[in-house]
Every structure is written in C-alpha cells, then in structure tokens.
Amino acid sequence: MNGKAPLELANQPVLDECLLETWNIYCLIMQGCEAISLKDIKAYCDLYDDKLDEWQIEAILSLDSERQKEWQTQLQS
C-alpha cells in the first residue's frame, strides 16, 4: 500500500442520511455471507428487533446482487 486511497474510494458518492442506516444494515448482514438471502434479513430483524421497510429489503437484496456480479467479474479476470 502506498498510503493513498484508491480512485474508486476517492470518487465514491456520499449517501443521504436517510440511506445510511440501510447501508449499515447491509454491511452488517453481509459479513460472513457469500450471498444474502431473505432468511439472513429475517435473522437480522429477529436478532435486533428491527422491522425493515419493503424498500430497505429490496435495496439490501439489490446491493448484494451487484456485489455478487462484481465478485464474479473479478473471478473471471
């Protein structure tokens, strides 16, 4: 490492405050998961006694789908 942030991090978008909670939930659920399922989301909700809105569940699944696509692309390279 050269001590500089990768260009991707330097140019990353800033999340609106209302989206930050969902991003943090996604990051927590994905730890140790190869792919996030509805069971994983339900386990989070049960464990933390949290009720997610439908848009949050869809966002988490969509984020994970994009992560899977990127991971597959990197494996093929």
Distance bins in CASP14 RR format, pairs under 12 A and 6 or more apart:
PFRMAT RR
TARGET T0000
AUTHOR 0000-0000-0000
RMODE 2
METHOD distances of the structure
MODEL  1
3 9 0 0 0 0 0 1 0 0 0 0 0
4 10 0 0 0 0 1 0 0 0 0 0 0
5 11 0 0 0 0 1 0 0 0 0 0 0
5 12 0 0 0 0 1 0 0 0 0 0 0
6 12 0 0 0 0 1 0 0 0 0 0 0
8 70 0 0 0 0 0 1 0 0 0 0 0
12 23 0 0 0 0 0 1 0 0 0 0 0
13 19 0 0 0 0 0 1 0 0 0 0 0
13 20 0 0 0 0 0 1 0 0 0 0 0
13 23 0 0 0 0 0 1 0 0 0 0 0
14 20 0 0 0 0 1 0 0 0 0 0 0
14 23 0 0 0 0 0 1 0 0 0 0 0
15 21 0 0 0 0 1 0 0 0 0 0 0
15 22 0 0 0 0 1 0 0 0 0 0 0
15 23 1 0 1 0 0 0 0 0 0 0 0
15 24 0 0 0 0 1 0 0 0 0 0 0
15 26 0 0 0 0 0 1 0 0 0 0 0
15 27 0 0 0 0 0 1 0 0 0 0 0
15 59 0 0 0 0 0 1 0 0 0 0 0
15 63 0 0 0 0 0 1 0 0 0 0 0
16 22 0 0 0 0 0 1 0 0 0 0 0
16 23 0 0 0 0 0 1 0 0 0 0 0
17 23 0 0 0 0 0 1 0 0 0 0 0
17 24 0 0 0 0 0 1 0 0 0 0 0
18 53 0 0 0 0 0 1 0 0 0 0 0
18 55 0 0 0 0 0 1 0 0 0 0 0
18 56 0 0 0 0 0 1 0 0 0 0 0
18 59 0 0 0 0 0 1 0 0 0 0 0
19 25 0 0 0 0 0 1 0 0 0 0 0
19 26 0 0 0 0 0 1 0 0 0 0 0
19 53 0 0 0 0 0 1 0 0 0 0 0
19 55 0 0 0 0 0 1 0 0 0 0 0
19 56 0 0 0 0 1 0 0 0 0 0 0
19 59 1 0 0 1 0 0 0 0 0 0 0
19 60 0 0 0 0 0 1 0 0 0 0 0
19 63 0 0 0 0 0 1 0 0 0 0 0
20 26 0 0 0 0 0 1 0 0 0 0 0
20 27 0 0 0 0 0 1 0 0 0 0 0
20 56 0 0 0 0 0 1 0 0 0 0 0
20 59 0 0 0 0 0 1 0 0 0 0 0
21 27 0 0 0 0 0 1 0 0 0 0 0
21 28 0 0 0 0 0 1 0 0 0 0 0
21 48 0 0 0 0 0 1 0 0 0 0 0
21 50 0 0 0 0 1 0 0 0 0 0 0
21 52 0 0 0 0 1 0 0 0 0 0 0
21 53 0 0 0 0 0 1 0 0 0 0 0
21 56 0 0 0 0 1 0 0 0 0 0 0
21 59 0 0 0 0 0 1 0 0 0 0 0
21 60 0 0 0 0 0 1 0 0 0 0 0
22 28 0 0 0 0 0 1 0 0 0 0 0
22 29 0 0 0 0 0 1 0 0 0 0 0
22 41 0 0 0 0 0 1 0 0 0 0 0
22 44 0 0 0 0 0 1 0 0 0 0 0
22 50 0 0 0 0 0 1 0 0 0 0 0
22 52 1 0 0 1 0 0 0 0 0 0 0
22 53 0 0 0 0 1 0 0 0 0 0 0
22 54 0 0 0 0 0 1 0 0 0 0 0
22 55 0 0 0 0 1 0 0 0 0 0 0
22 56 1 0 1 0 0 0 0 0 0 0 0
22 57 0 0 0 0 1 0 0 0 0 0 0
22 58 0 0 0 0 0 1 0 0 0 0 0
22 59 1 0 1 0 0 0 0 0 0 0 0
22 60 1 0 0 1 0 0 0 0 0 0 0
22 61 0 0 0 0 0 1 0 0 0 0 0
22 62 0 0 0 0 0 1 0 0 0 0 0
22 63 0 0 0 0 1 0 0 0 0 0 0
23 29 0 0 0 0 0 1 0 0 0 0 0
23 30 0 0 0 0 0 1 0 0 0 0 0
23 56 0 0 0 0 0 1 0 0 0 0 0
23 59 0 0 0 0 1 0 0 0 0 0 0
23 60 0 0 0 0 1 0 0 0 0 0 0
23 63 1 0 0 1 0 0 0 0 0 0 0
24 30 0 0 0 0 0 1 0 0 0 0 0
24 31 0 0 0 0 0 1 0 0 0 0 0
24 44 0 0 0 0 0 1 0 0 0 0 0
24 48 0 0 0 0 0 1 0 0 0 0 0
24 50 0 0 0 0 0 1 0 0 0 0 0
24 56 0 0 0 0 0 1 0 0 0 0 0
24 60 0 0 0 0 0 1 0 0 0 0 0
24 63 0 0 0 0 0 1 0 0 0 0 0
25 31 0 0 0 0 0 1 0 0 0 0 0
25 36 0 0 0 0 0 1 0 0 0 0 0
25 40 0 0 0 0 0 1 0 0 0 0 0
25 41 0 0 0 0 1 0 0 0 0 0 0
25 43 0 0 0 0 0 1 0 0 0 0 0
25 44 1 0 0 1 0 0 0 0 0 0 0
25 45 0 0 0 0 1 0 0 0 0 0 0
25 47 0 0 0 0 0 1 0 0 0 0 0
25 48 0 0 0 0 1 0 0 0 0 0 0
25 50 1 0 0 1 0 0 0 0 0 0 0
25 51 0 0 0 0 0 1 0 0 0 0 0
25 52 1 0 0 1 0 0 0 0 0 0 0
25 53 0 0 0 0 0 1 0 0 0 0 0
25 56 1 0 0 1 0 0 0 0 0 0 0
25 57 0 0 0 0 1 0 0 0 0 0 0
25 59 0 0 0 0 1 0 0 0 0 0 0
25 60 1 0 0 1 0 0 0 0 0 0 0
25 61 0 0 0 0 0 1 0 0 0 0 0
25 63 0 0 0 0 0 1 0 0 0 0 0
25 64 0 0 0 0 0 1 0 0 0 0 0
26 33 0 0 0 0 0 1 0 0 0 0 0
26 36 1 0 0 1 0 0 0 0 0 0 0
26 40 0 0 0 0 0 1 0 0 0 0 0
26 41 0 0 0 0 1 0 0 0 0 0 0
26 44 0 0 0 0 1 0 0 0 0 0 0
26 52 0 0 0 0 0 1 0 0 0 0 0
26 56 0 0 0 0 1 0 0 0 0 0 0
26 57 0 0 0 0 0 1 0 0 0 0 0
26 58 0 0 0 0 0 1 0 0 0 0 0
26 59 1 0 0 1 0 0 0 0 0 0 0
26 60 1 0 1 0 0 0 0 0 0 0 0
26 61 0 0 0 0 1 0 0 0 0 0 0
26 62 0 0 0 0 1 0 0 0 0 0 0
26 63 1 0 1 0 0 0 0 0 0 0 0
26 64 1 0 0 1 0 0 0 0 0 0 0
26 65 0 0 0 0 0 1 0 0 0 0 0
26 66 0 0 0 0 0 1 0 0 0 0 0
26 67 0 0 0 0 1 0 0 0 0 0 0
27 33 0 0 0 0 0 1 0 0 0 0 0
27 36 0 0 0 0 0 1 0 0 0 0 0
27 44 0 0 0 0 0 1 0 0 0 0 0
27 60 0 0 0 0 1 0 0 0 0 0 0
27 63 0 0 0 0 1 0 0 0 0 0 0
27 64 0 0 0 0 0 1 0 0 0 0 0
27 67 0 0 0 0 0 1 0 0 0 0 0
28 36 0 0 0 0 0 1 0 0 0 0 0
28 40 0 0 0 0 0 1 0 0 0 0 0
28 41 0 0 0 0 0 1 0 0 0 0 0
28 43 0 0 0 0 0 1 0 0 0 0 0
28 44 1 0 0 1 0 0 0 0 0 0 0
28 45 0 0 0 0 0 1 0 0 0 0 0
28 47 0 0 0 0 1 0 0 0 0 0 0
28 48 0 0 0 0 1 0 0 0 0 0 0
28 50 0 0 0 0 0 1 0 0 0 0 0
28 60 0 0 0 0 0 1 0 0 0 0 0
29 35 0 0 0 0 0 1 0 0 0 0 0
29 36 1 0 1 0 0 0 0 0 0 0 0
29 37 0 0 0 0 1 0 0 0 0 0 0
29 38 0 0 0 0 0 1 0 0 0 0 0
29 39 0 0 0 0 0 1 0 0 0 0 0
29 40 1 0 1 0 0 0 0 0 0 0 0
29 41 1 0 0 1 0 0 0 0 0 0 0
29 42 0 0 0 0 0 1 0 0 0 0 0
29 43 0 0 0 0 1 0 0 0 0 0 0
29 44 1 0 1 0 0 0 0 0 0 0 0
29 45 0 0 0 0 1 0 0 0 0 0 0
29 47 0 0 0 0 0 1 0 0 0 0 0
29 48 0 0 0 0 0 1 0 0 0 0 0
29 50 0 0 0 0 0 1 0 0 0 0 0
29 52 0 0 0 0 0 1 0 0 0 0 0
29 56 0 0 0 0 0 1 0 0 0 0 0
29 57 0 0 0 0 0 1 0 0 0 0 0
29 59 0 0 0 0 0 1 0 0 0 0 0
29 60 1 0 0 1 0 0 0 0 0 0 0
29 61 0 0 0 0 0 1 0 0 0 0 0
29 63 0 0 0 0 1 0 0 0 0 0 0
29 64 0 0 0 0 1 0 0 0 0 0 0
29 67 0 0 0 0 0 1 0 0 0 0 0
30 36 1 0 1 0 0 0 0 0 0 0 0
30 37 0 0 0 0 0 1 0 0 0 0 0
30 40 0 0 0 0 1 0 0 0 0 0 0
30 41 0 0 0 0 0 1 0 0 0 0 0
30 44 0 0 0 0 0 1 0 0 0 0 0
30 60 0 0 0 0 1 0 0 0 0 0 0
30 61 0 0 0 0 0 1 0 0 0 0 0
30 63 0 0 0 0 1 0 0 0 0 0 0
30 64 1 0 0 1 0 0 0 0 0 0 0
30 65 0 0 0 0 0 1 0 0 0 0 0
30 66 0 0 0 0 0 1 0 0 0 0 0
30 67 1 0 0 1 0 0 0 0 0 0 0
30 68 0 0 0 0 0 1 0 0 0 0 0
30 71 0 0 0 0 0 1 0 0 0 0 0
31 40 0 0 0 0 0 1 0 0 0 0 0
31 44 0 0 0 0 0 1 0 0 0 0 0
32 40 0 0 0 0 1 0 0 0 0 0 0
32 64 0 0 0 0 0 1 0 0 0 0 0
33 39 0 0 0 0 0 1 0 0 0 0 0
33 40 1 0 1 0 0 0 0 0 0 0 0
33 41 0 0 0 0 0 1 0 0 0 0 0
33 43 0 0 0 0 0 1 0 0 0 0 0
33 44 0 0 0 0 0 1 0 0 0 0 0
33 60 0 0 0 0 0 1 0 0 0 0 0
33 61 0 0 0 0 0 1 0 0 0 0 0
33 63 0 0 0 0 0 1 0 0 0 0 0
33 64 1 0 0 1 0 0 0 0 0 0 0
33 67 0 0 0 0 1 0 0 0 0 0 0
33 68 0 0 0 0 0 1 0 0 0 0 0
33 71 0 0 0 0 0 1 0 0 0 0 0
34 40 0 0 0 0 0 1 0 0 0 0 0
34 64 0 0 0 0 1 0 0 0 0 0 0
34 67 0 0 0 0 0 1 0 0 0 0 0
34 68 0 0 0 0 1 0 0 0 0 0 0
34 71 0 0 0 0 1 0 0 0 0 0 0
34 72 0 0 0 0 0 1 0 0 0 0 0
35 41 0 0 0 0 0 1 0 0 0 0 0
35 60 0 0 0 0 0 1 0 0 0 0 0
35 61 0 0 0 0 1 0 0 0 0 0 0
35 63 0 0 0 0 0 1 0 0 0 0 0
35 64 1 0 0 1 0 0 0 0 0 0 0
35 65 0 0 0 0 1 0 0 0 0 0 0
35 66 0 0 0 0 0 1 0 0 0 0 0
35 67 0 0 0 0 1 0 0 0 0 0 0
35 68 1 0 1 0 0 0 0 0 0 0 0
35 69 0 0 0 0 0 1 0 0 0 0 0
35 71 0 0 0 0 1 0 0 0 0 0 0
35 72 0 0 0 0 0 1 0 0 0 0 0
36 42 0 0 0 0 0 1 0 0 0 0 0
36 43 0 0 0 0 0 1 0 0 0 0 0
36 44 0 0 0 0 1 0 0 0 0 0 0
36 57 0 0 0 0 0 1 0 0 0 0 0
36 58 0 0 0 0 0 1 0 0 0 0 0
36 59 0 0 0 0 0 1 0 0 0 0 0
36 60 1 0 0 1 0 0 0 0 0 0 0
36 61 1 0 0 1 0 0 0 0 0 0 0
36 62 0 0 0 0 0 1 0 0 0 0 0
36 63 0 0 0 0 1 0 0 0 0 0 0
36 64 1 0 1 0 0 0 0 0 0 0 0
36 65 0 0 0 0 1 0 0 0 0 0 0
36 66 0 0 0 0 0 1 0 0 0 0 0
36 67 0 0 0 0 1 0 0 0 0 0 0
36 68 0 0 0 0 1 0 0 0 0 0 0
37 43 0 0 0 0 1 0 0 0 0 0 0
37 44 0 0 0 0 0 1 0 0 0 0 0
37 57 0 0 0 0 0 1 0 0 0 0 0
37 60 0 0 0 0 0 1 0 0 0 0 0
37 61 0 0 0 0 1 0 0 0 0 0 0
37 64 0 0 0 0 1 0 0 0 0 0 0
37 65 0 0 0 0 0 1 0 0 0 0 0
37 68 0 0 0 0 0 1 0 0 0 0 0
38 44 0 0 0 0 0 1 0 0 0 0 0
38 45 0 0 0 0 0 1 0 0 0 0 0
38 52 0 0 0 0 0 1 0 0 0 0 0
38 54 0 0 0 0 0 1 0 0 0 0 0
38 57 1 0 0 1 0 0 0 0 0 0 0
38 58 0 0 0 0 0 1 0 0 0 0 0
38 60 0 0 0 0 1 0 0 0 0 0 0
38 61 1 0 0 1 0 0 0 0 0 0 0
38 64 0 0 0 0 0 1 0 0 0 0 0
39 45 0 0 0 0 0 1 0 0 0 0 0
39 46 0 0 0 0 0 1 0 0 0 0 0
39 61 0 0 0 0 0 1 0 0 0 0 0
40 46 0 0 0 0 0 1 0 0 0 0 0
40 47 0 0 0 0 0 1 0 0 0 0 0
40 52 0 0 0 0 0 1 0 0 0 0 0
40 57 0 0 0 0 0 1 0 0 0 0 0
40 60 0 0 0 0 1 0 0 0 0 0 0
40 61 0 0 0 0 1 0 0 0 0 0 0
40 64 0 0 0 0 1 0 0 0 0 0 0
41 47 0 0 0 0 0 1 0 0 0 0 0
41 48 0 0 0 0 0 1 0 0 0 0 0
41 50 0 0 0 0 1 0 0 0 0 0 0
41 51 0 0 0 0 0 1 0 0 0 0 0
41 52 1 0 0 1 0 0 0 0 0 0 0
41 53 0 0 0 0 0 1 0 0 0 0 0
41 54 0 0 0 0 0 1 0 0 0 0 0
41 56 0 0 0 0 1 0 0 0 0 0 0
41 57 1 0 1 0 0 0 0 0 0 0 0
41 58 0 0 0 0 0 1 0 0 0 0 0
41 59 0 0 0 0 0 1 0 0 0 0 0
41 60 1 0 0 1 0 0 0 0 0 0 0
41 61 1 0 0 1 0 0 0 0 0 0 0
41 63 0 0 0 0 0 1 0 0 0 0 0
41 64 0 0 0 0 1 0 0 0 0 0 0
42 48 0 0 0 0 0 1 0 0 0 0 0
42 50 0 0 0 0 0 1 0 0 0 0 0
42 51 0 0 0 0 0 1 0 0 0 0 0
42 52 0 0 0 0 1 0 0 0 0 0 0
42 57 0 0 0 0 1 0 0 0 0 0 0
42 60 0 0 0 0 0 1 0 0 0 0 0
43 50 0 0 0 0 0 1 0 0 0 0 0
44 50 1 0 0 1 0 0 0 0 0 0 0
44 51 0 0 0 0 0 1 0 0 0 0 0
44 52 0 0 0 0 1 0 0 0 0 0 0
44 56 0 0 0 0 0 1 0 0 0 0 0
44 57 0 0 0 0 0 1 0 0 0 0 0
44 60 0 0 0 0 1 0 0 0 0 0 0
45 51 1 0 0 1 0 0 0 0 0 0 0
45 52 1 0 0 1 0 0 0 0 0 0 0
45 53 0 0 0 0 0 1 0 0 0 0 0
45 56 0 0 0 0 0 1 0 0 0 0 0
45 57 0 0 0 0 1 0 0 0 0 0 0
45 60 0 0 0 0 0 1 0 0 0 0 0
46 52 0 0 0 0 0 1 0 0 0 0 0
50 56 0 0 0 0 1 0 0 0 0 0 0
50 57 0 0 0 0 0 1 0 0 0 0 0
51 57 0 0 0 0 0 1 0 0 0 0 0
52 58 0 0 0 0 1 0 0 0 0 0 0
52 59 0 0 0 0 1 0 0 0 0 0 0
52 60 1 0 0 1 0 0 0 0 0 0 0
52 61 0 0 0 0 0 1 0 0 0 0 0
53 59 0 0 0 0 1 0 0 0 0 0 0
53 60 0 0 0 0 0 1 0 0 0 0 0
54 60 0 0 0 0 0 1 0 0 0 0 0
54 61 0 0 0 0 0 1 0 0 0 0 0
55 61 0 0 0 0 0 1 0 0 0 0 0
55 62 0 0 0 0 0 1 0 0 0 0 0
56 62 0 0 0 0 0 1 0 0 0 0 0
56 63 0 0 0 0 0 1 0 0 0 0 0
57 63 0 0 0 0 0 1 0 0 0 0 0
57 64 0 0 0 0 0 1 0 0 0 0 0
58 64 0 0 0 0 0 1 0 0 0 0 0
58 65 0 0 0 0 0 1 0 0 0 0 0
59 65 0 0 0 0 0 1 0 0 0 0 0
59 66 0 0 0 0 0 1 0 0 0 0 0
60 66 0 0 0 0 0 1 0 0 0 0 0
60 67 0 0 0 0 0 1 0 0 0 0 0
61 67 0 0 0 0 0 1 0 0 0 0 0
61 68 0 0 0 0 0 1 0 0 0 0 0
62 68 0 0 0 0 0 1 0 0 0 0 0
62 69 0 0 0 0 0 1 0 0 0 0 0
63 69 0 0 0 0 0 1 0 0 0 0 0
63 70 0 0 0 0 0 1 0 0 0 0 0
64 70 0 0 0 0 0 1 0 0 0 0 0
64 71 0 0 0 0 0 1 0 0 0 0 0
65 71 0 0 0 0 0 1 0 0 0 0 0
65 72 0 0 0 0 0 1 0 0 0 0 0
66 72 0 0 0 0 0 1 0 0 0 0 0
66 73 0 0 0 0 0 1 0 0 0 0 0
67 73 0 0 0 0 0 1 0 0 0 0 0
67 74 0 0 0 0 0 1 0 0 0 0 0
68 74 0 0 0 0 0 1 0 0 0 0 0
68 75 0 0 0 0 0 1 0 0 0 0 0
69 75 0 0 0 0 0 1 0 0 0 0 0
69 76 0 0 0 0 0 1 0 0 0 0 0
70 76 0 0 0 0 0 1 0 0 0 0 0
70 77 0 0 0 0 0 1 0 0 0 0 0
71 77 0 0 0 0 0 1 0 0 0 0 0
END
